[in-house]
Amino acid sequence: MTSVVIYTDGACKGNPGPGGWGALLLYGDRERELFGGEAHTTNNRMELTAVIRALESLTRGCSVEVHTDSQYVKNGIETWIHGWKRNGWKTADRKAVKNAELWRELDALRAQHDVTWRWVKGHADNAGNIRADELANRGAATAASSRI
């Protein structure tokens, strides 16, 4: 099984506002950068989108180590999602789960791979996270410039 290390990040200029997502994929001696943006979004949506776009770019099942600086993503996919699914995509206080369509997409994608989730401190001295942040900001800038 191919091993892939992924660093992801999301960025938003205003929350909501123009936002971007970025992902750095490392496998063997190769790397791939992905990024994009949306004109009107939230930071949490961009954090989720970064992981989704990275996982969907894989062409076969892989052993994946995802590094994210988002506790929302890490806690959501490792812990909270089980209760949400059990409760019909409702939170513990019976409210609809925010970004449920993205959580469903992420859940389906992670089932195709052997994924380990790692939290990294954002804006610290982690080269992969710094590059993912740069990519997310590039995506946000593209989204912001497309708003006229």
KEFI-334997 format. One record per atom (N, C-alpha, C): residue number from 0; residue in three letters; atom name; x, y, z. Coordinates in nm, 3 decimals, padded with zeros to 5 digits. Each point is the difference from the previous one (the first is absolute). Layout:
KEFI-334997
{rec NUM,'ALA','CA',{X,Y,Z}}
...
end
This chain:
KEFI-334997
{rec 0,'MET','N',{00.086,-00.118,00.000}}
{rec 0,'MET','CA',{-00.086,00.118,00.000}}
{rec 0,'MET','C',{00.090,00.124,00.000}}
{rec 1,'THR','N',{-00.027,00.092,-00.089}}
{rec 1,'THR','CA',{00.077,00.124,-00.010}}
{rec 1,'THR','C',{-00.022,00.086,00.124}}
{rec 2,'SER','N',{00.109,00.055,00.053}}
{rec 2,'SER','CA',{-00.008,00.090,00.115}}
{rec 2,'SER','C',{00.006,00.144,-00.048}}
{rec 3,'VAL','N',{-00.094,00.081,00.050}}
{rec 3,'VAL','CA',{-00.009,00.140,-00.038}}
{rec 3,'VAL','C',{-00.011,00.083,00.128}}
{rec 4,'VAL','N',{00.076,00.108,00.005}}
{rec 4,'VAL','CA',{-00.011,00.096,00.109}}
{rec 4,'VAL','C',{-00.065,00.125,-00.059}}
{rec 5,'ILE','N',{-00.104,00.049,00.068}}
{rec 5,'ILE','CA',{-00.074,00.116,-00.049}}
{rec 5,'ILE','C',{-00.003,00.107,00.109}}
{rec 6,'TYR','N',{00.031,00.122,-00.040}}
{rec 6,'TYR','CA',{-00.015,00.117,00.087}}
{rec 6,'TYR','C',{-00.113,00.084,-00.061}}
{rec 7,'THR','N',{-00.095,00.041,00.082}}
{rec 7,'THR','CA',{-00.113,00.078,-00.050}}
{rec 7,'THR','C',{-00.020,00.126,00.083}}
{rec 8,'ASP','N',{-00.062,00.099,-00.064}}
{rec 8,'ASP','CA',{-00.036,00.122,00.072}}
{rec 8,'ASP','C',{-00.111,00.071,-00.075}}
{rec 9,'GLY','N',{-00.073,00.081,00.075}}
{rec 9,'GLY','CA',{-00.103,00.085,-00.056}}
{rec 9,'GLY','C',{00.025,00.142,00.044}}
{rec 10,'ALA','N',{-00.048,00.095,-00.078}}
{rec 10,'ALA','CA',{00.016,00.142,00.031}}
{rec 10,'ALA','C',{-00.125,00.074,-00.041}}
{rec 11,'CYS','N',{-00.031,00.105,00.071}}
{rec 11,'CYS','CA',{-00.117,00.079,-00.033}}
{rec 11,'CYS','C',{00.031,00.146,00.029}}
{rec 12,'LYS','N',{-00.032,00.087,-00.094}}
{rec 12,'LYS','CA',{00.019,00.144,00.016}}
{rec 12,'LYS','C',{-00.135,00.059,00.038}}
{rec 13,'GLY','N',{-00.026,-00.001,00.131}}
{rec 13,'GLY','CA',{-00.134,00.024,00.051}}
{rec 13,'GLY','C',{-00.060,-00.137,00.023}}
{rec 14,'ASN','N',{-00.090,-00.012,00.094}}
{rec 14,'ASN','CA',{-00.055,-00.132,00.029}}
{rec 14,'ASN','C',{-00.149,00.013,00.030}}
{rec 15,'PRO','N',{-00.086,-00.002,-00.102}}
{rec 15,'PRO','CA',{00.026,-00.044,-00.136}}
{rec 15,'PRO','C',{00.063,00.110,-00.086}}
{rec 16,'GLY','N',{00.053,-00.046,-00.112}}
{rec 16,'GLY','CA',{00.065,00.088,-00.097}}
{rec 16,'GLY','C',{00.067,-00.084,-00.105}}
{rec 17,'PRO','N',{00.086,00.062,-00.081}}
{rec 17,'PRO','CA',{00.075,-00.079,-00.097}}
{rec 17,'PRO','C',{00.098,-00.092,00.074}}
{rec 18,'GLY','N',{00.006,-00.124,-00.044}}
{rec 18,'GLY','CA',{00.084,-00.095,00.071}}
{rec 18,'GLY','C',{00.076,-00.090,-00.094}}
{rec 19,'GLY','N',{00.098,-00.069,00.056}}
{rec 19,'GLY','CA',{00.080,-00.091,-00.080}}
{rec 19,'GLY','C',{00.039,-00.122,00.079}}
{rec 20,'TRP','N',{00.039,-00.102,-00.071}}
{rec 20,'TRP','CA',{00.046,-00.124,00.060}}
{rec 20,'TRP','C',{00.129,-00.041,-00.071}}
{rec 21,'GLY','N',{00.085,-00.071,00.073}}
{rec 21,'GLY','CA',{00.125,-00.046,-00.058}}
{rec 21,'GLY','C',{00.037,-00.135,00.055}}
{rec 22,'ALA','N',{00.068,-00.078,-00.082}}
{rec 22,'ALA','CA',{00.046,-00.133,00.042}}
{rec 22,'ALA','C',{00.135,-00.029,-00.064}}
{rec 23,'LEU','N',{00.088,-00.053,00.079}}
{rec 23,'LEU','CA',{00.131,-00.046,-00.047}}
{rec 23,'LEU','C',{00.002,-00.151,00.019}}
{rec 24,'LEU','N',{00.021,-00.074,-00.109}}
{rec 24,'LEU','CA',{00.005,-00.146,00.004}}
{rec 24,'LEU','C',{00.143,-00.043,-00.024}}
{rec 25,'LEU','N',{00.051,-00.087,00.086}}
{rec 25,'LEU','CA',{00.136,-00.051,-00.010}}
{rec 25,'LEU','C',{-00.007,-00.152,-00.009}}
{rec 26,'TYR','N',{00.062,-00.057,-00.104}}
{rec 26,'TYR','CA',{00.004,-00.145,-00.015}}
{rec 26,'TYR','C',{00.130,-00.036,-00.070}}
{rec 27,'GLY','N',{00.076,-00.086,00.065}}
{rec 27,'GLY','CA',{00.132,-00.033,-00.052}}
{rec 27,'GLY','C',{00.084,00.127,-00.008}}
{rec 28,'ASP','N',{00.061,00.021,-00.114}}
{rec 28,'ASP','CA',{00.079,00.122,-00.020}}
{rec 28,'ASP','C',{-00.079,00.105,-00.079}}
{rec 29,'ARG','N',{-00.130,-00.020,-00.010}}
{rec 29,'ARG','CA',{-00.083,00.094,-00.076}}
{rec 29,'ARG','C',{-00.090,00.080,00.092}}
{rec 30,'GLU','N',{-00.042,00.115,-00.050}}
{rec 30,'GLU','CA',{-00.097,00.081,00.073}}
{rec 30,'GLU','C',{-00.095,00.064,-00.098}}
{rec 31,'ARG','N',{-00.116,00.033,00.051}}
{rec 31,'ARG','CA',{-00.104,00.063,-00.082}}
{rec 31,'ARG','C',{-00.068,00.107,00.084}}
{rec 32,'GLU','N',{-00.024,00.115,-00.061}}
{rec 32,'GLU','CA',{-00.069,00.110,00.067}}
{rec 32,'GLU','C',{-00.138,00.015,-00.062}}
{rec 33,'LEU','N',{-00.100,00.017,00.085}}
{rec 33,'LEU','CA',{-00.137,00.025,-00.044}}
{rec 33,'LEU','C',{-00.051,00.122,00.073}}
{rec 34,'PHE','N',{-00.077,00.082,-00.067}}
{rec 34,'PHE','CA',{-00.065,00.113,00.067}}
{rec 34,'PHE','C',{-00.118,00.047,-00.082}}
{rec 35,'GLY','N',{-00.088,00.073,00.067}}
{rec 35,'GLY','CA',{-00.117,00.057,-00.065}}
{rec 35,'GLY','C',{-00.069,00.093,00.097}}
{rec 36,'GLY','N',{-00.108,00.057,-00.044}}
{rec 36,'GLY','CA',{-00.069,00.093,00.088}}
{rec 36,'GLY','C',{-00.146,00.017,-00.038}}
{rec 37,'GLU','N',{-00.070,00.068,00.086}}
{rec 37,'GLU','CA',{-00.141,00.033,-00.020}}
{rec 37,'GLU','C',{-00.020,00.145,00.037}}
{rec 38,'ALA','N',{-00.089,00.066,-00.072}}
{rec 38,'ALA','CA',{-00.023,00.143,00.020}}
{rec 38,'ALA','C',{-00.068,00.032,00.132}}
{rec 39,'HIS','N',{-00.085,-00.090,00.049}}
{rec 39,'HIS','CA',{-00.072,00.026,00.125}}
{rec 39,'HIS','C',{-00.009,-00.131,00.078}}
{rec 40,'THR','N',{00.077,-00.008,00.107}}
{rec 40,'THR','CA',{00.010,-00.126,00.073}}
{rec 40,'THR','C',{00.042,00.028,00.143}}
{rec 41,'THR','N',{00.029,-00.108,00.074}}
{rec 41,'THR','CA',{00.050,00.014,00.138}}
{rec 41,'THR','C',{00.133,-00.075,00.012}}
{rec 42,'ASN','N',{00.073,00.032,00.104}}
{rec 42,'ASN','CA',{00.127,-00.067,00.024}}
{rec 42,'ASN','C',{-00.020,-00.151,00.020}}
{rec 43,'ASN','N',{-00.101,-00.038,00.077}}
{rec 43,'ASN','CA',{-00.023,-00.143,00.023}}
{rec 43,'ASN','C',{-00.029,-00.075,-00.130}}
{rec 44,'ARG','N',{-00.076,00.061,-00.089}}
{rec 44,'ARG','CA',{-00.028,-00.064,-00.129}}
{rec 44,'ARG','C',{00.128,-00.018,-00.080}}
{rec 45,'MET','N',{00.088,00.098,00.007}}
{rec 45,'MET','CA',{00.126,-00.009,-00.074}}
{rec 45,'MET','C',{00.094,-00.105,00.061}}
{rec 46,'GLU','N',{00.000,-00.011,00.133}}
{rec 46,'GLU','CA',{00.080,-00.105,00.065}}
{rec 46,'GLU','C',{-00.047,-00.138,-00.046}}
{rec 47,'LEU','N',{-00.130,-00.022,-00.001}}
{rec 47,'LEU','CA',{-00.056,-00.128,-00.046}}
{rec 47,'LEU','C',{00.028,-00.024,-00.148}}
{rec 48,'THR','N',{-00.018,00.103,-00.081}}
{rec 48,'THR','CA',{00.020,-00.013,-00.144}}
{rec 48,'THR','C',{00.143,-00.038,-00.032}}
{rec 49,'ALA','N',{00.096,00.055,00.073}}
{rec 49,'ALA','CA',{00.141,-00.034,-00.024}}
{rec 49,'ALA','C',{00.023,-00.151,00.014}}
{rec 50,'VAL','N',{-00.053,-00.059,00.105}}
{rec 50,'VAL','CA',{00.019,-00.144,00.021}}
{rec 50,'VAL','C',{-00.075,-00.079,-00.105}}
{rec 51,'ILE','N',{-00.122,00.041,-00.031}}
{rec 51,'ILE','CA',{-00.080,-00.069,-00.101}}
{rec 51,'ILE','C',{00.071,00.000,-00.135}}
{rec 52,'ARG','N',{00.046,00.116,-00.045}}
{rec 52,'ARG','CA',{00.065,00.009,-00.131}}
{rec 52,'ARG','C',{00.129,-00.082,-00.003}}
{rec 53,'ALA','N',{00.072,-00.002,00.111}}
{rec 53,'ALA','CA',{00.123,-00.079,00.005}}
{rec 53,'ALA','C',{-00.032,-00.149,-00.011}}
{rec 54,'LEU','N',{-00.095,-00.048,00.079}}
{rec 54,'LEU','CA',{-00.034,-00.143,-00.003}}
{rec 54,'LEU','C',{-00.060,-00.041,-00.134}}
{rec 55,'GLU','N',{-00.082,00.086,-00.059}}
{rec 55,'GLU','CA',{-00.062,-00.039,-00.127}}
{rec 55,'GLU','C',{00.101,00.003,-00.115}}
{rec 56,'SER','N',{00.115,00.062,00.019}}
{rec 56,'SER','CA',{00.102,00.001,-00.104}}
{rec 56,'SER','C',{00.077,-00.131,-00.007}}
{rec 57,'LEU','N',{-00.013,-00.083,00.103}}
{rec 57,'LEU','CA',{00.069,-00.129,00.002}}
{rec 57,'LEU','C',{-00.073,-00.098,-00.091}}
{rec 58,'THR','N',{00.074,-00.070,-00.084}}
{rec 58,'THR','CA',{-00.062,-00.085,-00.102}}
{rec 58,'THR','C',{-00.024,-00.143,00.045}}
{rec 59,'ARG','N',{00.051,-00.037,00.118}}
{rec 59,'ARG','CA',{-00.023,-00.134,00.056}}
{rec 59,'ARG','C',{00.011,00.009,00.151}}
{rec 60,'GLY','N',{-00.042,-00.106,00.067}}
{rec 60,'GLY','CA',{00.008,-00.002,00.146}}
{rec 60,'GLY','C',{00.144,00.014,00.047}}
{rec 61,'CYS','N',{00.020,00.086,00.098}}
{rec 61,'CYS','CA',{00.135,00.028,00.050}}
{rec 61,'CYS','C',{00.000,-00.001,00.152}}
{rec 62,'SER','N',{00.119,-00.014,00.054}}
{rec 62,'SER','CA',{00.024,00.026,00.141}}
{rec 62,'SER','C',{00.030,00.149,00.009}}
{rec 63,'VAL','N',{-00.086,00.075,00.067}}
{rec 63,'VAL','CA',{00.008,00.146,-00.003}}
{rec 63,'VAL','C',{00.017,00.055,00.141}}
{rec 64,'GLU','N',{00.091,00.093,00.013}}
{rec 64,'GLU','CA',{00.018,00.073,00.124}}
{rec 64,'GLU','C',{-00.038,00.146,-00.030}}
{rec 65,'VAL','N',{-00.113,00.043,00.055}}
{rec 65,'VAL','CA',{-00.049,00.136,-00.023}}
{rec 65,'VAL','C',{00.041,00.088,00.117}}
{rec 66,'HIS','N',{00.068,00.109,-00.031}}
{rec 66,'HIS','CA',{00.040,00.099,00.099}}
{rec 66,'HIS','C',{-00.088,00.123,-00.019}}
{rec 67,'THR','N',{-00.071,00.039,00.105}}
{rec 67,'THR','CA',{-00.087,00.116,-00.005}}
{rec 67,'THR','C',{00.022,00.085,00.124}}
{rec 68,'ASP','N',{-00.015,00.131,-00.016}}
{rec 68,'ASP','CA',{00.007,00.087,00.118}}
{rec 68,'ASP','C',{-00.140,00.032,00.051}}
{rec 69,'SER','N',{-00.099,-00.072,-00.051}}
{rec 69,'SER','CA',{-00.139,00.023,00.036}}
{rec 69,'SER','C',{-00.050,-00.105,00.099}}
{rec 70,'GLN','N',{-00.024,00.041,00.123}}
{rec 70,'GLN','CA',{-00.061,-00.090,00.098}}
{rec 70,'GLN','C',{-00.140,-00.037,-00.046}}
{rec 71,'TYR','N',{-00.068,00.091,-00.069}}
{rec 71,'TYR','CA',{-00.134,-00.026,-00.054}}
{rec 71,'TYR','C',{00.003,-00.123,-00.092}}
{rec 72,'VAL','N',{00.095,-00.005,-00.091}}
{rec 72,'VAL','CA',{00.011,-00.113,-00.091}}
{rec 72,'VAL','C',{00.040,-00.126,00.076}}
{rec 73,'LYS','N',{00.106,00.008,00.079}}
{rec 73,'LYS','CA',{00.050,-00.120,00.069}}
{rec 73,'LYS','C',{-00.103,-00.057,00.097}}
{rec 74,'ASN','N',{-00.055,00.084,00.086}}
{rec 74,'ASN','CA',{-00.100,-00.049,00.095}}
{rec 74,'ASN','C',{-00.127,-00.045,-00.071}}
{rec 75,'GLY','N',{-00.039,00.073,-00.103}}
{rec 75,'GLY','CA',{-00.121,-00.035,-00.072}}
{rec 75,'GLY','C',{00.008,-00.138,-00.063}}
{rec 76,'ILE','N',{00.110,-00.029,-00.070}}
{rec 76,'ILE','CA',{00.009,-00.126,-00.073}}
{rec 76,'ILE','C',{00.036,-00.117,00.091}}
{rec 77,'GLU','N',{00.070,00.025,00.109}}
{rec 77,'GLU','CA',{00.039,-00.109,00.090}}
{rec 77,'GLU','C',{-00.104,-00.029,00.107}}
{rec 78,'THR','N',{-00.072,00.101,00.045}}
{rec 78,'THR','CA',{-00.086,-00.016,00.118}}
{rec 78,'THR','C',{-00.145,00.038,-00.026}}
{rec 79,'TRP','N',{-00.025,00.124,-00.035}}
{rec 79,'TRP','CA',{-00.136,00.051,-00.007}}
{rec 79,'TRP','C',{-00.086,-00.067,-00.106}}
{rec 80,'ILE','N',{00.061,-00.041,-00.112}}
{rec 80,'ILE','CA',{-00.076,-00.055,-00.112}}
{rec 80,'ILE','C',{-00.080,-00.124,00.039}}
{rec 81,'HIS','N',{00.050,-00.078,00.092}}
{rec 81,'HIS','CA',{-00.070,-00.122,00.040}}
{rec 81,'HIS','C',{-00.136,00.034,00.062}}
{rec 82,'GLY','N',{-00.003,00.099,00.087}}
{rec 82,'GLY','CA',{-00.126,00.044,00.061}}
{rec 82,'GLY','C',{-00.092,00.065,-00.102}}
{rec 83,'TRP','N',{00.059,00.080,-00.090}}
{rec 83,'TRP','CA',{-00.082,00.066,-00.103}}
{rec 83,'TRP','C',{-00.071,-00.104,-00.086}}
{rec 84,'LYS','N',{00.071,-00.102,-00.041}}
{rec 84,'LYS','CA',{-00.060,-00.104,-00.083}}
{rec 84,'LYS','C',{-00.108,-00.076,00.078}}
{rec 85,'ARG','N',{00.030,-00.031,00.124}}
{rec 85,'ARG','CA',{-00.096,-00.072,00.085}}
{rec 85,'ARG','C',{-00.126,00.083,00.022}}
{rec 86,'ASN','N',{00.015,00.133,00.007}}
{rec 86,'ASN','CA',{-00.112,00.091,00.028}}
{rec 86,'ASN','C',{-00.061,00.059,-00.127}}
{rec 87,'GLY','N',{00.024,-00.061,-00.116}}
{rec 87,'GLY','CA',{-00.059,00.050,-00.123}}
{rec 87,'GLY','C',{00.054,00.136,-00.041}}
{rec 88,'TRP','N',{00.131,00.019,00.018}}
{rec 88,'TRP','CA',{00.069,00.124,-00.035}}
{rec 88,'TRP','C',{-00.052,00.119,00.080}}
{rec 89,'LYS','N',{-00.026,-00.028,00.128}}
{rec 89,'LYS','CA',{-00.036,00.104,00.097}}
{rec 89,'LYS','C',{00.109,00.002,00.108}}
{rec 90,'THR','N',{00.022,00.119,00.055}}
{rec 90,'THR','CA',{00.095,00.013,00.110}}
{rec 90,'THR','C',{-00.064,-00.052,00.129}}
{rec 91,'ALA','N',{00.078,-00.001,00.106}}
{rec 91,'ALA','CA',{-00.051,-00.047,00.130}}
{rec 91,'ALA','C',{-00.119,00.082,00.046}}
{rec 92,'ASP','N',{-00.005,00.128,-00.039}}
{rec 92,'ASP','CA',{-00.114,00.083,00.039}}
{rec 92,'ASP','C',{-00.108,00.005,-00.110}}
{rec 93,'ARG','N',{00.003,-00.103,-00.089}}
{rec 93,'ARG','CA',{-00.104,-00.025,-00.101}}
{rec 93,'ARG','C',{-00.006,00.105,-00.111}}
{rec 94,'LYS','N',{00.107,00.074,-00.021}}
{rec 94,'LYS','CA',{00.008,00.095,-00.111}}
{rec 94,'LYS','C',{00.068,-00.068,-00.118}}
{rec 95,'ALA','N',{-00.033,00.046,-00.121}}
{rec 95,'ALA','CA',{00.063,-00.057,-00.119}}
{rec 95,'ALA','C',{00.151,00.024,00.004}}
{rec 96,'VAL','N',{00.075,-00.100,-00.040}}
{rec 96,'VAL','CA',{00.145,00.012,-00.005}}
{rec 96,'VAL','C',{00.037,00.098,-00.110}}
{rec 97,'LYS','N',{00.082,00.098,00.034}}
{rec 97,'LYS','CA',{00.048,00.095,-00.101}}
{rec 97,'LYS','C',{00.095,-00.072,-00.094}}
{rec 98,'ASN','N',{-00.010,00.034,-00.127}}
{rec 98,'ASN','CA',{00.086,-00.057,-00.104}}
{rec 98,'ASN','C',{-00.018,-00.151,-00.016}}
{rec 99,'ALA','N',{-00.121,-00.048,00.028}}
{rec 99,'ALA','CA',{-00.025,-00.144,-00.003}}
{rec 99,'ALA','C',{00.034,-00.063,-00.134}}
{rec 100,'GLU','N',{-00.025,00.070,-00.111}}
{rec 100,'GLU','CA',{00.029,-00.057,-00.131}}
{rec 100,'GLU','C',{00.152,-00.021,-00.017}}
{rec 101,'LEU','N',{00.079,00.090,00.057}}
{rec 101,'LEU','CA',{00.146,-00.018,-00.007}}
{rec 101,'LEU','C',{00.046,-00.112,00.092}}
{rec 102,'TRP','N',{-00.060,-00.011,00.117}}
{rec 102,'TRP','CA',{00.035,-00.108,00.092}}
{rec 102,'TRP','C',{-00.033,-00.135,-00.063}}
{rec 103,'ARG','N',{-00.114,-00.009,-00.069}}
{rec 103,'ARG','CA',{-00.038,-00.127,-00.064}}
{rec 103,'ARG','C',{00.102,-00.035,-00.110}}
{rec 104,'GLU','N',{00.039,00.101,-00.077}}
{rec 104,'GLU','CA',{00.097,-00.022,-00.107}}
{rec 104,'GLU','C',{00.135,-00.045,00.059}}
{rec 105,'LEU','N',{00.044,00.066,00.105}}
{rec 105,'LEU','CA',{00.126,-00.037,00.064}}
{rec 105,'LEU','C',{-00.008,-00.141,00.058}}
{rec 106,'ASP','N',{-00.110,-00.034,00.062}}
{rec 106,'ASP','CA',{-00.018,-00.133,00.057}}
{rec 106,'ASP','C',{00.009,-00.107,-00.108}}
{rec 107,'ALA','N',{-00.062,00.023,-00.114}}
{rec 107,'ALA','CA',{00.006,-00.097,-00.110}}
{rec 107,'ALA','C',{00.142,-00.013,-00.055}}
{rec 108,'LEU','N',{00.070,00.110,-00.013}}
{rec 108,'LEU','CA',{00.136,-00.004,-00.052}}
{rec 108,'LEU','C',{00.097,-00.069,00.096}}
{rec 109,'ARG','N',{-00.015,00.028,00.127}}
{rec 109,'ARG','CA',{00.093,-00.063,00.096}}
{rec 109,'ARG','C',{-00.022,-00.151,00.006}}
{rec 110,'ALA','N',{-00.120,-00.047,-00.032}}
{rec 110,'ALA','CA',{-00.027,-00.144,00.000}}
{rec 110,'ALA','C',{00.076,-00.072,-00.111}}
{rec 111,'GLN','N',{00.048,00.074,-00.099}}
{rec 111,'GLN','CA',{00.074,-00.060,-00.112}}
{rec 111,'GLN','C',{00.149,-00.015,00.030}}
{rec 112,'HIS','N',{00.043,00.053,00.114}}
{rec 112,'HIS','CA',{00.142,00.002,00.034}}
{rec 112,'HIS','C',{00.020,-00.040,00.146}}
{rec 113,'ASP','N',{00.123,-00.027,00.034}}
{rec 113,'ASP','CA',{00.038,-00.023,00.139}}
{rec 113,'ASP','C',{00.057,00.134,00.049}}
{rec 114,'VAL','N',{-00.081,00.079,00.069}}
{rec 114,'VAL','CA',{00.036,00.137,00.035}}
{rec 114,'VAL','C',{00.035,00.013,00.148}}
{rec 115,'THR','N',{00.112,00.066,00.026}}
{rec 115,'THR','CA',{00.039,00.041,00.133}}
{rec 115,'THR','C',{-00.007,00.152,00.004}}
{rec 116,'TRP','N',{-00.060,00.053,00.106}}
{rec 116,'TRP','CA',{-00.020,00.145,00.012}}
{rec 116,'TRP','C',{00.099,00.057,00.100}}
{rec 117,'ARG','N',{00.070,00.105,-00.040}}
{rec 117,'ARG','CA',{00.098,00.066,00.086}}
{rec 117,'ARG','C',{-00.034,00.149,00.009}}
{rec 118,'TRP','N',{-00.004,00.050,00.122}}
{rec 118,'TRP','CA',{-00.019,00.144,00.019}}
{rec 118,'TRP','C',{00.137,00.065,00.011}}
{rec 119,'VAL','N',{00.019,00.110,-00.071}}
{rec 119,'VAL','CA',{00.122,00.079,00.011}}
{rec 119,'VAL','C',{-00.039,00.142,00.038}}
{rec 120,'LYS','N',{00.084,00.064,00.078}}
{rec 120,'LYS','CA',{-00.027,00.138,00.038}}
{rec 120,'LYS','C',{00.017,00.089,-00.123}}
{rec 121,'GLY','N',{-00.102,00.079,-00.029}}
{rec 121,'GLY','CA',{00.004,00.090,-00.114}}
{rec 121,'GLY','C',{00.096,00.115,00.022}}
{rec 122,'HIS','N',{00.060,00.045,-00.107}}
{rec 122,'HIS','CA',{00.090,00.115,00.001}}
{rec 122,'HIS','C',{00.117,-00.020,00.096}}
{rec 123,'ALA','N',{00.037,-00.125,00.018}}
{rec 123,'ALA','CA',{00.119,-00.033,00.079}}
{rec 123,'ALA','C',{00.111,-00.032,-00.100}}
{rec 124,'ASP','N',{00.098,-00.072,00.042}}
{rec 124,'ASP','CA',{00.115,-00.025,-00.086}}
{rec 124,'ASP','C',{-00.010,-00.138,-00.065}}
{rec 125,'ASN','N',{-00.111,-00.027,-00.069}}
{rec 125,'ASN','CA',{-00.021,-00.126,-00.068}}
{rec 125,'ASN','C',{-00.003,00.029,-00.151}}
{rec 126,'ALA','N',{00.101,-00.044,-00.071}}
{rec 126,'ALA','CA',{00.015,00.035,-00.141}}
{rec 126,'ALA','C',{-00.120,-00.042,-00.084}}
{rec 127,'GLY','N',{-00.055,-00.119,00.024}}
{rec 127,'GLY','CA',{-00.116,-00.045,-00.077}}
{rec 127,'GLY','C',{-00.122,00.086,00.025}}
{rec 128,'ASN','N',{-00.023,00.035,00.126}}
{rec 128,'ASN','CA',{-00.114,00.085,00.034}}
{rec 128,'ASN','C',{00.018,00.140,-00.057}}
{rec 129,'ILE','N',{00.120,00.050,00.002}}
{rec 129,'ILE','CA',{00.027,00.134,-00.056}}
{rec 129,'ILE','C',{-00.030,00.001,-00.148}}
{rec 130,'ARG','N',{00.041,-00.104,-00.071}}
{rec 130,'ARG','CA',{-00.029,-00.007,-00.145}}
{rec 130,'ARG','C',{-00.149,-00.014,-00.026}}
{rec 131,'ALA','N',{-00.069,-00.081,00.079}}
{rec 131,'ALA','CA',{-00.145,-00.013,-00.018}}
{rec 131,'ALA','C',{-00.069,00.133,00.025}}
{rec 132,'ASP','N',{00.046,00.074,00.100}}
{rec 132,'ASP','CA',{-00.055,00.133,00.028}}
{rec 132,'ASP','C',{00.023,00.094,-00.117}}
{rec 133,'GLU','N',{00.119,-00.003,-00.059}}
{rec 133,'GLU','CA',{00.029,00.085,-00.117}}
{rec 133,'GLU','C',{-00.094,-00.036,-00.115}}
{rec 134,'LEU','N',{-00.022,-00.128,-00.022}}
{rec 134,'LEU','CA',{-00.091,-00.043,-00.106}}
{rec 134,'LEU','C',{-00.142,00.045,00.027}}
{rec 135,'ALA','N',{-00.046,-00.013,00.125}}
{rec 135,'ALA','CA',{-00.135,00.044,00.036}}
{rec 135,'ALA','C',{-00.016,00.150,-00.022}}
{rec 136,'ASN','N',{00.101,00.076,00.036}}
{rec 136,'ASN','CA',{-00.006,00.144,-00.021}}
{rec 136,'ASN','C',{00.004,00.037,-00.148}}
{rec 137,'ARG','N',{00.070,-00.080,-00.080}}
{rec 137,'ARG','CA',{-00.001,00.020,-00.146}}
{rec 137,'ARG','C',{-00.142,-00.023,-00.053}}
{rec 138,'GLY','N',{-00.065,-00.106,00.049}}
{rec 138,'GLY','CA',{-00.138,-00.026,-00.039}}
{rec 138,'GLY','C',{-00.094,00.110,00.042}}
{rec 139,'ALA','N',{00.019,00.053,00.122}}
{rec 139,'ALA','CA',{-00.085,00.109,00.048}}
{rec 139,'ALA','C',{00.021,00.125,-00.082}}
{rec 140,'ALA','N',{00.124,00.029,-00.037}}
{rec 140,'ALA','CA',{00.029,00.119,-00.081}}
{rec 140,'ALA','C',{-00.067,-00.012,-00.137}}
{rec 141,'THR','N',{00.005,-00.120,-00.057}}
{rec 141,'THR','CA',{-00.066,-00.023,-00.129}}
{rec 141,'THR','C',{-00.150,00.021,00.012}}
{rec 142,'ALA','N',{-00.058,-00.052,00.107}}
{rec 142,'ALA','CA',{-00.145,00.017,00.022}}
{rec 142,'ALA','C',{-00.036,00.145,00.022}}
{rec 143,'ALA','N',{00.083,00.072,00.076}}
{rec 143,'ALA','CA',{-00.027,00.142,00.028}}
{rec 143,'ALA','C',{00.012,00.083,-00.127}}
{rec 144,'SER','N',{00.096,-00.032,-00.086}}
{rec 144,'SER','CA',{00.019,00.078,-00.122}}
{rec 144,'SER','C',{-00.110,-00.026,-00.102}}
{rec 145,'SER','N',{-00.069,-00.115,00.014}}
{rec 145,'SER','CA',{-00.108,-00.030,-00.093}}
{rec 145,'SER','C',{-00.130,00.069,00.039}}
{rec 146,'ARG','N',{-00.003,00.058,00.120}}
{rec 146,'ARG','CA',{-00.119,00.075,00.046}}
{rec 146,'ARG','C',{00.011,00.143,-00.052}}
{rec 147,'ILE','N',{-00.092,00.040,-00.079}}
{rec 147,'ILE','CA',{00.004,00.136,-00.055}}
{rec 147,'ILE','C',{-00.121,00.077,00.048}}
end
